[in-house]
Amino acid sequence: MKRTVLFISILAIATSLSAFGKDQKSSQKRYITAEEVHETISPAAQQKANTLYESVRKAYSQGHLSADGVVDKALYHKVWSPQLAERCLRLVSDKNPRAMSELGYLYTFYKTAYLFPDKETEGVQLLENAAAAGNKNASDYLGIYYNRKKDYNKALKYFNVSAPNNIPYALNVIGEMYEKGNGVKKDRPAAREYFRRSAMLGDADGANNYGSALKRQWYGEVNMPDAFFWTYIAGELGDDFARSNLQLPIRGERFGDDKNTAFVRNSFILGDAWNAKYGHKLEKEPIYQEGFKVGVVPRTIAAEAGDPMSLFYLGSMSYNDEFLNRKDEFVTKCYEPVIADGKLPAPFLALVYERMGEIYRNGNGGVKANPTKASEYFRKAANYGSLAAYKIVENIPD
């Protein structure tokens, strides 16, 4: 009976699609430019970071926190500040391969390396030490590093160490190597399969690449409904090119959209100055909304059958008031089975818990406010990597 009610609700909301009678909203948000990228931590936030670091250091020195526990704390706080994560990781990086691996990644990955000048060489050494100790993430991190350095033979060597269980972003990078023929024979169907695997694990770039591949016959069979689906998913996971390709407002990197923390560059590649200087177009290859019209019924049926990805998709479009009208009661009907299932990758669950927290905090759209539930959802969202939820839970100053 419960499933039938959900199915009827989905069909009802799908028949009143907000995108079919009006234009999608346009974004008025201004992104910071390449020239404006810099560290902007307020004194209050720095004091908070110092306090958090001291609590981790003290707990570790007194034996209340293991080396792995320190790494867990570092990765949690990395959502807000890579610098704080680095300080924590250095406490145990001389003896813990996980710490070596994650610290090396901070020093070598392009989204955080700029925060640590002159640490690249040390980062590579840390990764090599961790890889030699058997840490497979370190091998993937080295593969990502050498791919950006265009040393594709080394990249592939390290990726092969972690195969077949590469991290999501590494799978996307391997897909791009097959797509372009970098270090391997060009093989677009193989590239599409790597993009699919990356997307299924919650990587935004992988989802966008998979959506793009699904609409081209030289990657395999064309599937426009799934192309639309995965492009929308990529946008939900923080890919602004994906959102612009769907003619939706761009929102910035999902887990780092805050100019008052050091973590973020706010997708500056989309900034006006960057576009003017380097000639990037906002819409590379639009995915037409016709794919949604064809695909909504199959996704609705899949959601009725309990498919968590389809439930996430429909609930998210309603929550965002994009293609489906905003109705919080409907959103919760989609998200609650996703939470009960608990099998979607962390980036999806972070959004689900964060949005459920917001819904129960505000109590709109047929859902009664429940501060206790809201707090519980925000805590879980923060644990899964939501910056917005982290700031609520930890009360980090702007």
Salt bridges, closest charged atoms under 4 A:
GLU36 OE2 - ARG30 NH2 3.08
GLU54 OE1 - ARG57 NH2 2.93
ASP68 OD1 - ARG98 NH1 3.32
ASP72 OD1 - ARG98 NH2 3.04
ASP94 OD1 - LYS95 NZ 3.11
GLU120 OE2 - LYS149 NZ 3.05
GLU122 OE2 - ARG90 NH1 3.10
GLU122 OE1 - LYS119 NZ 3.43
GLU193 OE2 - ARG196 NH2 2.72
ASP226 OD1 - ARG299 NH2 3.15
GLU236 OE2 - ARG243 NH1 3.94
GLU236 OE2 - ARG251 NH2 2.72
GLU236 OE1 - ARG355 NH1 2.60
GLU253 OE2 - LYS111 NZ 3.84
ASP257 OD2 - LYS29 NZ 2.40
ASP258 OD2 - LYS391 NZ 2.49
GLU285 OE1 - ARG216 NH2 2.23
GLU290 OE2 - LYS293 NZ 3.48
ASP307 OD2 - ARG299 NH1 3.98
ASP321 OD2 - LYS25 NZ 3.34
GLU322 OE2 - ARG243 NH2 2.47
GLU322 OE2 - ARG251 NH1 3.94
ASP328 OD1 - ARG326 NE 2.44
GLU354 OE2 - ARG254 NH2 2.34
GLU358 OE1 - ARG326 NH2 3.46
GLU376 OE2 - LYS380 NZ 3.36
ASP398 OD1 - LYS391 NZ 2.42
